[in-house]
Amino acid sequence: MAKGLRLISERLNSIDLIVEVRDARIPLSSINPQFERVVGRKPRLIVYNKFDLADPQSKKPLIQAFRRHMPATPIVFTSCLTDSHIKDILKYAATLADPIPHVNLMVMGMPNVGKSSLINALRRVGVGKGKAAITGAQPGVTRTVVGTVKVLEHPAVYLIDTPGVMVPHIADPLQSLKVAVTGGIRDHLADEQVMVDYLLFELNRRQAFDYVDWFRLPDSQPTNDVQVLLDAVARRIGAFSKGGILEPNMAAKFFLKQYRTGKLGLFTLDDLTDLDTYFTSDKSQPESLSRRKEKKQLKLAMRKEQRLKANRQDD
């Protein structure tokens, strides 16, 4: 993570526009506050990717909140599967080419928000060429800053991919679950069955009970018991081990895949009812300290800790 941020900061001087990609299913939880410290006041365009898997009603409150609190920052809602609104990003980048001869973009975002897919979509739509970045269902596909990729001919627009940078620690367990179920954390690290338990809670809370018929739950009734759900899923897909024992992990992986492909419904997991409070909180504001001041404070804290240790030894 530290390496990713360092690589990003080393290339910033040559960048004209930051394209920050977020997951439309978790438009708040997919924000990495670390970017604010690195990017600072660089011009930015926010892309809410995978909008085809999110609640369509989530678009309006986000647009309104940005108009009130960040009117100078444009936002775009995209789907790389259908190339929806990809041209809007290229058009905005093209406007920056005057008076500069060409525009350099840097794509950044949390792991698995679809950065590489977006790069491929921009190249496909802009210059009619194939893949320029490797994509994958699990986070961590892009490991380093890759070479410059042309995504538009006239005016010339070039783009740089970056590795996904995860928040070092997510204190809120609910936020970490949201990031995990949308693929931002490797499944085996987050525990598939725990993620399914969370999804079951969300489905029941939203009264999205289609899973009852699809997986033939007992008595055709919803359940709050994840084990009941996983047993039903395992029977439905034939997930058995030797001796006819049900395989809950295999069932959990299948259920997660159904959610991630939109088969269980289109949901935005973050609560967007009070965006004004969010935008005025410290979570969404750039760091006020410069890198030099930050290093100075770190040195002071280390000296203070050394003095305390020395005093304890003297005692």
Steps between C-alpha positions, in 0.01 A plus 500: 500500500780739590681406179186569296459848651870574444479396135194721455664804662813460282296543181268780614706789362433386143127439557232746386194317637439235764226253409397351834293185459252397769257209520143624445371223728698651789553863393620605849672183623714485182661837577861480618585807715869429434453633146417845635842522662679404179286670238440828682346765274558328166197525266287191545214318332305247708380187319235284667564176316286182493187715510319222312518299826392785731161638596404744222342727762841565659610725214283802580606556865868470407468755218316741728758461778789571264323810367465632855841408641741436208359691200840517326542120501315324216357151554413227250306175545637223281471135408798349323294201385288721276740797464231716657611867532862417414489773233415755771840441663681543167306816418586655836868408463503651150385837636825521700714486183479875453754661541713188572577280195394171658343373822637244745251317718569279800245238602497417870267335748453222753565139390245342265291810435556442129798722416651266242158434346449875472837544327410229251160661440658845445746352251227301326269800466768764445735335248322176412775274635502196727607440859780705648460386862455160662168451682389249762215418739723517808692807621873545443525438124685827429819492708685809382462816294493387139606685184311782334200397291344720228122514533417786260666623179369855453581658734758256630397356836733261681419295806697332779366207703596458868475214748191492720585649838304363793448692824760358745234443762120524482384562855130464422417127466192578293704702250756219475219253423368725224846523345539123529167396346563728201839336444742755650651245740599148398217265589701251705626785720152636568328158549237420239241377751520821703448703182197290405360554851526877445342477155215294642436773757498766225266298276253445784519866606411606145234227474679354198377145549560356152772282649231294676360358176833486315666283764185318617517591867305284749126579510565766230571754774780758545757428768736696724717191552792497256551128553148427381567710190837338427355150539226589252750649254727196530209265423388716209842503328603150608786609728575176687824352628573130549231328699230738377600779743390849398778743410419842654813670365419401142143618555624831644726561198211434263267735692763776496541460125124531454503828692805640318345435160172666596297178509370575851399857415651846455601648835700793633623384839602841637240719670461818291222663702730751674770588250523860623635377834745272325634770268552745786676242718873436508452179297452684172736793550859518370775473759594847627863404565760516230738206463782706656289589804382142528861371511589765756217397729599135463859582605375697800279209606794259472725728708228527764469123514879462533505749790223311675691173463817663633313638801349159577846340488639767736218428745 
